[in-house]
């Protein structure tokens, strides 16, 4: 059983019967005299223990949707804790059988010759009756009808307790589950049918009088092909999954690579590196794209830490010259970065310069990217942290989807139809009229009850717009204790 916590999170609990029975095998070999030939031969045997282990397990779990459309259904991650008890007495049987040669036999005390002998059997008296474990895996759901899905799950199980109290014997297993998932959803309110008035009945006409009239002759003119103007229409509907998620979240500034990378045989600061940053919120964004804001970002960190020091270590790759314009290339690069920090307001006396022929952490120069990575200046900051953490921050977020219903015709060949809105923040192209679903994930300011939105569809100089608002008071509110999705 599981309950939906939000559009992506599900909490569940399961009662599972697991048969973890199995066999142990130990190969033995010992010399024995062949009574037929008189020679000594190695006899190889298989020492086997068959054990019956049955567990009844209670499994609370959490599932997270990582993709909504994957092979006709969503894909979810699963992590679960398991509390288990042995379902019945655990039985074992130990025996030994001869693998080779074929003519070797065991001879019992009463002269019976066999190729297999029993060593022992009975109950495992030192079994651990209960314990704890964990499971983790990935699940794919395939739609099979209304509220019915076929579940395919690949999971790893691990038990913390040993199977027995007197031996180091743990269980780590991989399992594949296939089953049917039934969903129980609230009934959607019925949409009333529109009130359509019947057309008025035809008005009786007076009795027709036929009068013969000879029509005048009119010369037919060739019809000119009429060019119809483009037509665009747009409607926006709110998805059934729209909801407000509120609670606390844990944040960290996006990670940074504290280095400036240079072009081959050059000590000029690359033009991609910015000396100012318009967006000083470093808790969001693409770390790769925002790497080029590293200089103003580190300058801001140093300014907020009065005891901070900067150490610049210039390096070069093995594919570069040692000197450029008569100066050491590695040292000259470090001076370039130092000058950039000075222009950003960092005192010169807290910046120290070093240079090395190769980086301390060197990339593999058998590859072109490894050569580029070694053409750099490493930036070390003492007595200041390069990454910041916010313990808990309150947030409120609108999540769900909107449906953009676009109608258009008479669009010239080769002319694109582009849609955009300020709610989902997406810009897409409509190749044909129809409805497209767009995901919404938008932070909300405190104290607002209605969230206005605007959407536009445009083709060339022709455009159509749809404006409105989302009534936030009418939406379900999901409260979560701690959101880690943006950490």
C-alpha positions, 0 to 999 in steps of 0.5 A, a space after each residue: 500500500 502506498 499514499 501520494 505525498 506530492 506529485 513526485 513522492 510516495 510513502 508506502 508500507 508492505 508485508 512481504 513473505 521471502 523464501 531465502 533458502 539456499 545451498 552452500 557448496 565446498 569442494 574437497 579433495 583427498 588421496 585414496 587407493 584404487 582397489 582395482 589398480 593399486 594406485 593412489 588417486 585424488 577423490 574429489 567431493 562436494 560437501 553440501 549444506 541445504 538450508 531452509 530460511 523463510 522470512 516474514 517482513 514488514 517494509 516501510 518505504 519511500 518512492 520518488 518519481 525521477 521521470 514521468 514518461 519512460 517506456 509508457 509509464 513513470 520510473 521511480 526510485 525506492 528506498 525501504 527499511 525492513 523488519 523481519 521475523 523467521 516464519 518457521 523453524 529453519 531446517 538444514 541438511 548436510 551431505 557429501 557426494 563424490 564428483 570424481 572419479 566415477 568408480 569411487 564410493 564411500 563404504 559405511 561401517 556396515 559395508 554399504 557402498 554409496 556415492 553420497 553420504 549424510 553428515 547431519 540434519 535438523 533445526 538451526 538452533 542458533 537462528 536469529 529470529 528477528 532483525 533489520 534490513 534495508 532495500 533500494 531499487 528502481 521501479 518502472 510502471 507501465 499503464 495497463 488501463 484506468 488506475 492499473 499499472 504493471 510494476 517492474 522493480 529491480 532491488 537490492 536487499 541487505 540484512 544487518 543481522 547475521 542469520 545465526 548468532 554463532 557465525 558471520 553469515 549475512 544476506 545480500 541479494 538482488 531481486 526482480 519483482 513483477 506485479 500489478 498496481 491498483 490505484 484508488 483516486 478520488 472521483 473527479 467532479 462532473 463537468 455540467 453539459 453546456 446549456 444549448 438552446 434549440 434552434 428556432 423553428 423555421 418561420 412559415 413562408 407565404 405561398 410562393 408565386 413562380 414568376 419567369 424572369 430571363 436573367 441578364 447575361 453576365 460575362 464570367 470573370 476568372 476568380 483570383 486566388 484569395 490569400 487568407 491571413 494567418 489565424 492563431 488562437 490560444 487557451 490555457 487550462 489548469 491541470 488536475 495535478 496543480 498543488 502548493 508544496 510548502 515546508 522547509 528545505 536544505 540548500 547549499 551554494 552550487 559547487 565551484 571549480 576554483 581555477 581559471 583555465 587559459 588558452 594554449 601558450 597565452 596568459 590573457 584572461 579569457 573573455 568568457 570570465 566575467 568581472 561582475 555578476 548580475 545574479 548573486 544568488 549562488 544557491 541555484 543555477 548550472 554550476 558549469 555555466 556559472 563557472 565563469 562568474 568565479 572571480 566575482 564570487 570568490 572576491 565576495 567570499 574574501 570580502 566577507 571574511 576579514 582574515 581570508 588570504 588568496 593563493 594563486 598557483 599558475 601552471 602549464 601543460 606539457 604541450 606549451 612553451 615554458 616562456 611567452 614574451 620572455 616571461 614564465 608562462 605559469 607565473 604570468 598567468 597567476 599575475 593576470 588573475 591577481 590583477 583581476 582580483 585587484 580590480 574587484 577590490 581585493 587588496 594586493 597584500 593578501 594575494 600570494 603568487 606561486 607557479 609550478 611546471 605542472 599542476 599538483 593535481 594533474 589531468 591525463 595529457 593523453 587526451 586533449 581535454 587533459 591538456 586544456 585542464 592543465 593550462 590553468 591557475 588554481 585559486 586557494 582561499 585560506 580562512 574562508 569557505 568556498 561553499 555555503 550552506 543554509 540549514 533550513 529555509 522556508 519555501 512555498 512552491 506551485 507544482 503541477 502542470 498547465 495545458 496549452 490549447 493552440 489552434 492555428 491555420 493558414 500559416 505560411 510554409 516554413 514559418 514557425 509557431 512559438 509558444 511561451 508563458 511566464 508560469 512554466 517559464 518554457 518556450 516551445 514550438 507547436 508543429 500542429 494544432 493541439 494541446 501540450 502539457 507543460 510542467 510548472 515549478 514556480 516559487 511563490 512570494 508570501 501573502 499572495 492569494 492569486 498568481 497572475 499568468 500570461 501566455 502567448 503564441 506567435 507566428 511571424 507578425 501574428 500573435 494571440 495571448 491568454 491571460 488569467 490567474 491561478 486561485 491559490 486558495 483553491 489548491 491543495 496544500 502539501 506540507 513536507 518537513 524537509 525538502 532535499 531536492 535542491 540541495 
